[in-house]
């Protein structure tokens, strides 16, 4: 599914009119085009399924390291900056930090690919909870490992800029799969 930038231009113009402004005034003349180009960029992930994202970033390496179910080795990438848009209000979710952890079985993934997966998943109309689930699903598919965890902390402008207006409120979500779901010592290592 491609993003229809021409339709976005028409609808943004209509929104400007519905707000009581003149879309032909100097400051707004190019706004529909700018918004359409911005949406094409910030919603790029809507063009792909989780499976397609997994295929796109499936760069793994096998190593002579002793991986296996008895292994306690863990890979953690912390503080991946992302932003997204809440599907309920089209409001920005910002200052989001993602932590992704996994226990290697036979493969390790290129570290930059983890950040690219998080970025692409966030470039959709989303819920923070679903971002974690989508990242975990993609990581499991690529790594062929059940042992994946995703922790996300972020701020939602639907809570800070409107409605309740609690600008210090943050939301933290945990997606725990495999051993991370069952083993409290792994959870503690993840969170420390």
Buried (B, 14 or more C-beta within 10 A) or exposed (E): EEBEBEEBBEBBBEEBEEEEEEBEEEEBEEBBBEBBBEBBEBBBBBBBEBEEBBEBBBEBEEEEEEBEEEEEEBBEBEEBEBBBBBEEBEBBBBBBBBBBBBBBBEBBBEEEBBBBBBBBBBBBBBBBEBBBBBBBBBBBBBBEBBBBBBBBBBBBBBBBEEEEEEEEEBBEBBBBBBBBBEBEEBBEBBEE
